[in-house]
Amino acid sequence: MNPVLLLHGALGASTQLEPLKHKLERSGRTVYVMNFSGHAGEPFRESFGIEIFADDILSFVIKHNLKQADVFGCSMGGYVALWFALNHPQRIGKIVTLGTKFDWSVESAEKEVRKLNADKILEKVPAFARILEHRHAPNDWKELLKKTGIMMIGLGNKPLLTQENLKTLQNHIVVCLGDQDDMADRSFSEQVANWLPNGVFRLLENTPHPIEKVDLHTVVQLIG
């Protein structure tokens, strides 16, 4: 059985996935977690975005001698997982995405970027600002916000995952979305699952976007 690699979302960190890691390990799986560059204190690289994060995965699996791994990608982590699978198909087995936003456009990117205003976060949700500061130290969390916004604008102008390239993925891929998710679009997520040759869509009941509020028992069953 393949080991499982857990991938966090934008502005996230591997620590958020530790509860899932422990639950999977209790079920008998070998589990790895990692942080993308610029997150959780990992240094920023010369560039920032999905392609760089996919390169982070490649470095990680080579370092840990993982010939092939099943992957769970939370939010942006799911997007990175599919992009990695397109470029390194032999390295990836089953993929499960949760709350991954696929419907990138200029308008949707601008909507998401508006949520990344550091001054507004400090004013309206200072507790979240403290979380980000602690989570990504010693990196500047405001710089991470800025770079994430630029990445989103780039995806809005030119999404990396398209109908054409998704149709070439042969992996067993489970596209999951919570019924209370306010970031990813359900109809588009269902469409992505239909484009995938071996894709299925799963709607999770009573489930919002944050991984901390997801029923992990259900996720473990989906990963298998």
N, C-alpha and C positions, 0 to 999 in steps of 0.2 A: 504494500500500500504506500502511495506517495506521502511524503511529509506535506504539511500544510503551511503555507506562507500567508500571514495576515498583513494587509496593507491599510493604513489609516487614510483619512480624508484630508481635504484642504484645511490648513491651520490646525491639523490634528497631530497626534503622536502615538507611538506604539503603546504607551502606558494605558491609553483608552481601551486597548484590545487585550490587556492582560487577563481580565475576567473570562473572556472568550477563550483565550489560550489555555487557561487552567481547566475550563470545562471540556475542551477538546482533548486535552491530555488525559483527563479522567476517563474519557471514552476510548482511550487507547491510541490516539493519534500522536505523532511527533510534530511539534508545532514550532514555527519560527515567527518572530516579529522583527520589524525593521522600521527605521525612520528615514523618510526622504530627506535629501539635502535641503538645508535651510530650516528644517523642523527639529524641534526638541534638542536644540543645541548642535545639531549637525551643521558643519560649515556650509555657507552658500558656495555654490560652484560658479563657474564663469558664466553660466546661463541658468535659467530657471523655467521649469515647465514640464509638461507631460513627457517629452522626449528625454529630458535629463533624469526624471524620476524613473523612467524605464531603464535607463543606463545604470541608475542606482541599484535596481533589482538585479541586473546582470552581474554587477560587481559582487552583490551579496550572495547570489547563488553559486558563483564561482568560488568565492571565499569559503563558503560552507560545503562545497563539493556536492551541491544538490543537482543531480542529473535531470530530475524532473520533479516538479512540485504542483500540488493542487493549490489554488489561490482563492482567498476570500478578500474582496476589495470593498471597503466601506466608502461610499460617496465617490470622491475623486479617485480613491484607490482602485475602484472598479474600472474606471476609465483607463487608468495607467495599466491595469492588468490586461485589458483587451489590446491596448496598443503594444504592450510587450509581447503578447501572444502572436500578434501579426508579424512581429519582427524576429521572434525567437520561438517558433511553434514547437520545436522539439523540447523546450524547457518547461512547458506548461501542460498539465493534465486538465482536470476539471476546474472551472472557474465559477465562483458565485459572487455576484455583485449585489450590493444593497444600497438603495437610495442614490444610485449613480445618475447624475444629470447628463442625458445624451442630447437634449434638444437645445444645443447651443446656436444662438443667432446674435446679431448685433443688439437687438432689443433685450433678449434674455440675459446677455452678458452685462449690459448696462444696469439692469435691475439688480443683479447679484453684486456688482461692484459698488453700488450705492450703500450696501450693507457693510462695506469694508472701510468706512470713514473712521479713522482712529479717534478723532476729536469727539465725534458723536458717540462712539462706544464708551469713551471715558466719561462723557456727560450722562448718558442714559443707562448704560449697563457697566458701571465701574467694576463690578464683581467679575464680569467676563474679561475685562481688560487685565485684571490681576491674574486670572487663570492663564491668559495668553502670555503674559510677562513671565510667569513662573514656568509654564510649559516649555517655552522656547529659549529660556536663558542658556547661555549668555548672549544669544542673538537678540537683536532689536525686533520685538514683535511688530512694531509699526512698519519696519522695513519688509517684514514678511507679508503684512497686509498689502503693502504697495506692490510687491512683486506678484502676489496672488492675483491682484486686480488686473495687472498687465497681462498675466497668463490668461485670465478669463476673457479679456477683450480680444486677445489673439484667437482663442477658441471660437468666440462669437463671429469673428471675421472669416475664419477658416477652420471649421471643425476637423479634427484629425480622424475621427471615426465616421465613416460614411457608409451608405448602403452598399456601395461597390466593394469596399474592403471588408466590411463585416460579413458579407456573403461568402468570403473565402475562408473564414475561420471554421475549422472542423472540430474544435473542442466541444465537449459537453458543457454548456454555459447556462446557468440559472440566473435570470435577471429578476431580482426581488425588489419590491417597493412597498413601503408601509402605506396603509390607507390614509394616514394622517400626515404624510410627508408633504411639506410645503415648498420643496425645492425642485424635485424631479417631477416631470410630467408623466402621468400614468399612460396615456394613449401613445406617447412617443416611446416609452419604455416597452410597451407591448409590441410596438412596431419593430423595435430593435430585436426583440426576442424572435419575431417572425422572420426577420432577415437572416438570422443566424441559422445555419444548416442543422445544428443540433442544439438549438436554443429553446428554452421554455421560460414562461413568465409566471411569477408567483406573487400574489398580493397578500401581504401580511396584515392581519386584522389588528386594530387597536395599536398601531405602530407609527410613531412619529419619526422624524429624520435622525435625531441624535442617537448614536450607537449606545449611549448609556441608558436609553429608555427602551431598548429593543429586548424582546424575550430571547435570551441566549440559547435556551433549550431548542427553540425553533430553528435558530441559525445552525446549531450543531447538527440537527437532523438534515437540514438542507445541504450542508457541506458533506455529510455522509461519512 
